[in-house]
């Protein structure tokens, strides 16, 4: 584990939410904006180049940036951004002006939406076939056509609620995991299950490596990294201190 450690310095703190922050999204194009989601049922768009006001005594505050736009509309707390998912069983699509452009599920779902809390949602990076993938406590993963917000396929196979979904860098694969401690790999274009990987405990987060054929899963006990060609664990990272029952591991690419 030591060879994967690096020294990180805190650049600053961003304050604006009134409850626990549940998700953060940052663009890959060096944009100065990031978006955060919270249990206060809102999204905040942050401008990292926006100077923080001074405290009036010649010193600068400890905050790193200030939010310039708040997006509200969910009836329960928000899990993911800037396509957002919530415990109100809906997915919302937003523009950067803070306007909700479309709602999937709930009263507007046409019977195609999730029947339980939507716990996670991800964009596919495949620009030729705009897609979003969502996971839910109804034990399913749903694939949506982003051009018309219509359901493309429902992927069933989990024995418990789904906590996490991830889409591969080329947009061809989806991984899902949750309560049953199993990661399922799916072919997004055909909507079929390929194989499964045993994690051994509840999966809280998943991410694909951007430059290797690897998949990372954050579980209750450790962070596992699989080589998807051999389907073997290449590294199992465990904390050096005990994690309490109210804490859990996360992974992000």
N, C-alpha and C positions, 0 to 999 in steps of 0.2 A: 504493500500500500504506500510505502514511503516514496517510491519512485514516481507516484502519480500526484504527490502533493506539490503545492506551490504557495508562495507567500502572497497574500492579498491584503491590500490596505483599504480601509473604509474611506470612500470619497465624500460621502455625505448621506443625509437622511431626507427622504421625501415624506411630507406629512399632508394629509388631506382627507383620508377615509375616517369614518367614525366607528369602524368595527374591523374585525380580522381581515387582512388582505389574503385572498385565496388564489390569485393568478396574476402573472405579469407577462406581457408580450412585448417583444422588441423586434423591429424590422431588421432585415439582413442587408439593407441598402445604405447603411450608415446614416439613416435619418435621425434627427435629434429627438424624435418623439418616441415615447413608450406609453403603453396603456396598462392600467391595473384594474382588477376586479375585486370586489369585497363583499363581505356579509352585510354591509350596509345597503345592499341592493343597487349599487351604482358602479359605473366605470369612470375612471379618471384618465384623461389624456394629459400627459406631462411633456413640457418642452424643456429639454435638458440644457438649452442655451439661454433660457430665461433667467436673468440675474435675480437672486434672492434679495428682497429688501433688507436694508440694514436695520439694526435694532435702535437706531437713533442716537447712539452714543459713540459713533465712529467705528463700531465693530459690525461684522456681518453675522447674520443668524446661522445656526447650525444646519438649517435645511439646505438640501442640495438643489432643489428645483421646486417650482410651484405649479399646481395644475391650472390649465387654462380652459378646460372644458369638462363638464360633468355630464354623463349619459345616464339617464334614469328611465325606468319603465317596467322592470321586472317586479313581480309580486313577492319574490323571495330572493335569498342571497345569490350572488353571481359567482360562477365558477371559472369561466374562461372568456377570453377577449381576443379580437374586437368583433368577431362573431362570438356571441356570448350564450352561455347555458345556465340554467337555474333550476332550483327546486320547484319552481312553478310549472315544470314539465315542458317548458318552451325553449326554443333557440331564437335569438334575435340577431339580425344583421344591421350594422350601423355604418353610417358614413362619418367622416372626420368632423362634420359640423355638429355632431351630437344628435343626429336624427335617426330614429329607428326606421329603416326602410322596409323591413319585412319580418314577420313573426312566423315561425314554423312550430306547429303543435298547439296545444291548448284549444281554444274555441275556433282557431283558424287552421287547425291541422288537417281537416277533411278526413279524419279517421286514420291518417297515416303516421301521426306523431307518436312519440313515446308515451307510454301509459304510467311512467314513473319519473322520478327526479332525473333530469338530464345532468349527469355529473361531469361530462367532458365533451369537448368538440374541437376538431382540428380541420384546417384547410389542407387540401392536397396541393403540392407544389406543381402539379401538372397543368400548365396553362392551356393546353390543348383540350382538356376535359375538366373544366372547373367543377370541383367537388368539395363538399364538406362531409366529415364523418363524425358521428355523435355516439356516445355511449351512455347507458342509463341504468338505473336501479331496476328496470323491468327485465334485466338480464340480456338485453339485445344491443347490437351495434347497428346503426342505420347509416346508409350512404345516400347523400342528397345531391341532386343536380343543381349546381349553384346558378345556372342561367335562368331557371324557372322555379327554383326552390321546391321541386317535386322529388318524391322518394324514388330512388333508383333500386335499392335492394335493402332487405333486412337480414342481418347476419346473426343467426341464433346458434348457441352451443355452450354458453357459459352456464354453470350451475349455481351462480350467485350474482349479486349486483356487479355492474361494470364500473370501475373507478377511473380507468385510463384508456385512452386510445392514442396511437401514434401512426403517422404516415411516413413511408420511406422517402428519401430525397428525390427519387425518380417518380413518385406517385403511384407505383405499381402495387405496393404492399401496404397492408394495414395490420397493426398489432393491437390487441386488446387484452386487458387483464383486470382483475378485481378480487372479490371476496373468495372465489374458489381457488386462488393461488396458482392459476393456470394462465399462461400467455397463449392466445390463439393467433395464428398468422393467417391472413386472408388475402386472396387475389381480388383486388378492387375492381378490375375490369370485368371479371366473370362472376363476382359475388359469391365465391366459394371458399371453403376452408381448406388450407393447405396442410398444416400440422400444428402441434401444440408443444409448448415447452413448460416443464414443471418448475415453478418457482418455490414451492414449499410453504408459502404463507401469503397472506393478503398482499396484493400488488397495489401500490399507491400511485405510481407514475411509470411511464414508459417513454423511451426516446430511441431513435435510430442514430447511429453514427453518421455524420455528414460525409465521411470519406472512407469508411470501411464497411464491410458487410456484417456489422455488429448490431446487436440490440441490447439496450440497458433497461433493467427493471429495478425499481426501488420497492423493496418489500418491507414487511414488519421487522425482519431480522437483519437484512443486509441489502447491498446494492449488487445485483448480479449482472455480468456482461456475458452475453452469448455470442459465439461465432455462428452465424446462421447457415454457413456452408456445412460445418461439421455438426451443428446443433449441440455443441458442448459449451459448458461454462468456461470461459478463459480467465475470468477473475471474479472473485467473490469478496467484495469490500465490506468489512464489518467495522462498526464504530469501536474506538478504543475505550469509550465510556458507555455505561449502560443507558439505553434509551427508555424513558418512562412510557407508560401506556398511553399518555396523552401526546406523545411525540411520534413522528414517523419520518422515514427517509423520502427524499425526492431526487429526481434526476431530470436534467434539461439539456437539450442540444442547441 
